[in-house]
Amino acid sequence: MPTVIVYRDTLLPKSEIEFMRRQYVAFDALRPVWIGRRVEPWLDRDMFRLGPVFDGLGGAAFKLAGVVPDLAAVRALGAVCVHAQFGRGGALALPLARWLGVPLVVTFHGGDVHKRSHYRLFPIPALFRLRMRGLMDYAAAFVCVSPGVREQLLARGFPADKAVVLPIGIDQVPAAPRDGAGSGVLFVGRFVEMKGLPVLIEAIRLLRGQGCRERFILIGDGPERAATERALAGIDGVELRGWQSAAEVRAAVLAARAVCLPSVRARSGEAEGLPSVAVEAMGCGVPVIASTDAGVDGLLTDGVSGLLFPSRDAAALARRIAQLLAAPELAVALGAEAHRVVARDYDATRQSRRLQALLLDVARR
């Protein structure tokens, strides 16, 4: 079976493992082999087949000069295509694809089209910016996880005929939405600026002032964990559960009245692509309350399959949460439509087959 080299510079942050895995679950005509410059200790090597790792001085030479360490071993993989994750990963993988003489496909997830540092020329040019024109010319396709990501990519000057919208699906979409309306409000994600946790915390503070005693659960971790704990001081009824397994997250989603995505555009310019938790919650029939910066365009329709609120507007978020808490029948109706949308358009097996077909097509061409 021919190989597709999947390039991700770091293999793999905990927050990425599940949605990275799902992209390749239905591959039966291509064998994914992962290559990067760093391997995290928690990576399940039975789940992700690894090729050569470009670490140390070899990795530095690869990053800065495009020199591929152990090129003979890489060629021996028999790759017909390179699939790079994230825009910067595409810039790094560009010399690899050229050395192998195979096409390159790059998946953009959101942050990499918005992040201003990727496009910096002064005072030190960003590697992505230096290789961007070569990437536009050489790559066979740019996979965008949402229509908003594609729109932003085109605004950056990328060719429209190469930009394809292909969302990442979820595993095992239930045959029917969950029974009942659930209780409590859930957040799942990294504790970083882009996720908008201060907006959610301020909304909780407002709701507590209005007499709301509903439970809030925050699953995840990250560099803003300490700041989050300080901001929550004096606010009762909020649980911080840290990182949890996929099964534990799914159980929490199924039990919640709603999943909240208070995402914002970070000072760096970074913004969401298509948050996996939104698709997973909606697939279970759980309504999502999302900001207008949450990257759910094409997935969530306000008042039909979920609720939207203006980004950074904590008062508006509090009103949306109160609306769902006061109307369990609305939560059930929104969840039912959300489930229908995901079952139709976001099944992991179907989306993975579409990705494989795209990679096979560019390899044949």
Long-range contacts (C-beta under 8 A, 24 or more apart in sequence): 1-29, 1-30, 1-31, 2-29, 2-30, 2-31, 2-78, 2-79, 2-80, 2-363, 3-30, 3-31, 3-32, 3-33, 3-77, 3-78, 3-79, 3-80, 4-30, 4-31, 4-32, 4-33, 4-79, 4-80, 4-81, 4-82, 4-83, 4-359, 5-33, 5-34, 5-35, 5-51, 5-74, 5-77, 5-79, 5-81, 5-82, 5-83, 5-93, 5-96, 5-100, 6-32, 6-33, 6-34, 6-35, 6-82, 6-83, 6-84, 6-85, 7-34, 7-35, 7-36, 7-82, 7-83, 7-84, 7-85, 7-89, 7-90, 7-92, 7-93, 7-96, 8-34, 8-36, 8-84, 8-85, 8-86, 8-89, 9-36, 9-37, 9-38, 9-86, 9-88, 9-89, 9-92, 10-36, 10-37, 10-38, 10-40, 11-36, 11-38, 11-39, 11-40, 11-43, 11-48, 11-50, 11-53, 12-40, 12-43, 12-48, 13-40, 14-40, 14-42, 14-243, 15-189, 15-190, 15-220, 17-43, 17-44, 17-47, 18-246, 18-276, 19-168, 19-276, 20-48, 20-85, 21-47, 21-48, 22-168, 22-169, 22-170, 22-171, 22-348, 22-351, 22-352, 23-107, 23-168, 23-351, 23-352, 23-355, 24-352, 24-355, 24-356, 25-171, 25-348, 25-349, 25-352, 26-348, 26-349, 26-350, 26-352, 26-353, 26-356, 27-352, 27-356, 28-356, 29-356, 29-360, 30-80, 30-81, 30-356, 30-359, 30-360, 32-83, 33-77, 33-79, 35-74, 35-96, 37-62, 37-63, 37-92, 51-77, 62-92, 62-95, 62-96, 63-92, 63-127, 66-94, 66-95, 66-96, 66-98, 66-99, 67-95, 68-95, 68-96, 68-99, 71-99, 74-99, 74-100, 75-100, 80-363, 81-105, 81-359, 81-362, 81-363, 83-107, 83-359, 85-109, 86-111, 86-112, 87-112, 87-113, 87-118, 87-128, 87-135, 88-112, 88-118, 88-127, 88-128, 90-135, 90-139, 90-142, 91-127, 91-128, 91-130, 91-131, 91-132, 91-135, 92-127, 94-131, 94-134, 94-135, 94-138, 94-139, 97-138, 98-138, 102-363, 103-139, 103-140, 103-362, 103-363, 103-365, 104-135, 104-138, 104-139, 104-140, 105-139, 105-140, 105-141, 105-142, 105-143, 105-358, 105-359, 105-362, 106-135, 106-139, 106-141, 106-142, 106-143, 107-142, 107-143, 107-144, 107-145, 107-166, 108-142, 108-143, 108-144, 108-145, 108-149, 108-153, 108-273, 109-145, 109-149, 109-273, 109-274, 110-145, 110-146, 110-148, 110-149, 110-271, 110-272, 110-273, 110-274, 110-295, 111-194, 111-270, 111-271, 111-272, 111-273, 113-149, 113-152, 113-153, 113-156, 113-273, 114-152, 114-265, 114-269, 114-270, 114-271, 115-268, 115-269, 115-270, 116-268, 116-269, 117-268, 117-269, 119-156, 136-162, 140-362, 140-365, 141-358, 141-362, 143-355, 143-358, 145-273, 145-274, 146-273, 146-274, 146-295, 146-296, 146-297, 146-298, 146-299, 147-297, 147-298, 148-273, 148-295, 148-297, 148-298, 149-273, 149-274, 149-295, 164-358, 165-298, 166-351, 166-354, 166-355, 166-358, 167-274, 167-279, 167-298, 167-299, 167-345, 167-346, 167-351, 168-274, 168-276, 168-279, 168-346, 168-348, 168-351, 169-279, 169-346, 169-347, 169-348, 169-349, 169-350, 169-351, 169-352, 170-276, 170-279, 170-280, 170-283, 170-342, 170-346, 170-347, 170-348, 171-348, 172-348, 173-283, 173-339, 173-342, 173-343, 173-346, 173-347, 174-283, 174-284, 174-285, 174-339, 176-285, 176-339, 177-284, 177-285, 177-332, 177-335, 177-336, 177-338, 177-339, 178-254, 178-284, 178-285, 178-286, 178-335, 180-328, 180-332, 181-257, 181-328, 181-329, 181-331, 181-332, 181-335, 182-254, 182-255, 182-256, 182-257, 182-258, 182-286, 182-331, 183-214, 183-215, 183-255, 183-256, 183-257, 184-214, 184-215, 184-216, 184-217, 184-255, 184-256, 184-257, 185-214, 185-215, 185-216, 185-217, 185-256, 185-257, 185-258, 185-259, 185-260, 185-289, 185-321, 185-325, 186-216, 186-217, 186-219, 186-252, 186-253, 186-256, 186-258, 186-259, 186-260, 186-281, 187-216, 187-217, 187-218, 187-219, 187-220, 187-259, 187-260, 187-261, 187-262, 188-219, 188-220, 188-249, 188-252, 188-253, 188-259, 188-277, 189-219, 189-220, 189-261, 189-275, 189-277, 190-220, 190-221, 190-222, 191-220, 191-221, 191-222, 191-223, 191-224, 191-225, 191-228, 192-222, 192-223, 192-224, 192-266, 193-224, 193-264, 193-266, 193-267, 193-268, 193-270, 194-263, 194-264, 194-265, 194-266, 194-270, 194-271, 194-272, 195-220, 195-262, 195-263, 195-264, 196-261, 196-262, 196-263, 196-264, 196-291, 196-293, 196-311, 196-312, 197-224, 197-228, 197-231, 197-262, 198-231, 199-262, 199-264, 199-291, 199-311, 199-312, 199-313, 199-314, 199-317, 200-260, 200-262, 200-314, 200-317, 201-228, 201-231, 201-232, 201-235, 202-314, 203-262, 203-314, 203-315, 203-317, 203-318, 203-321, 204-235, 204-238, 204-318, 205-235, 206-314, 206-315, 206-318, 207-318, 207-321, 207-322, 208-235, 208-236, 208-237, 210-318, 210-322, 212-321, 212-322, 212-325, 213-237, 214-257, 214-321, 214-325, 215-239, 217-241, 217-252, 217-256, 219-243, 219-244, 219-248, 219-249, 219-252, 249-277, 249-280, 250-280, 250-284, 253-277, 253-280, 253-281, 253-284, 253-286, 254-284, 254-286, 256-281, 256-286, 257-287, 257-324, 257-325, 257-328, 257-331, 258-286, 258-287, 258-288, 258-289, 258-307, 258-321, 258-324, 258-331, 259-286, 259-287, 259-288, 259-289, 260-288, 260-289, 260-290, 260-317, 260-321, 261-288, 261-289, 261-290, 261-291, 261-294, 261-296, 262-291, 262-294, 262-317, 263-290, 263-291, 263-293, 263-294, 263-295, 263-311, 264-291, 264-293, 264-311, 264-312, 265-293, 265-311, 271-295, 274-299, 279-342, 279-346, 281-338, 282-306, 282-335, 282-338, 282-339, 282-341, 282-342, 283-338, 283-339, 283-342, 283-343, 283-346, 284-335, 284-339, 285-335, 285-336, 285-338, 285-339, 286-335, 286-338, 287-324, 287-330, 287-331, 287-334, 287-335, 287-338, 288-338, 289-317, 289-320, 289-321, 289-324, 291-317, 299-341, 299-342, 299-346, 300-338, 301-337, 304-334, 304-337, 305-334, 305-337, 305-338, 305-340, 305-341, 306-334, 306-338, 307-334
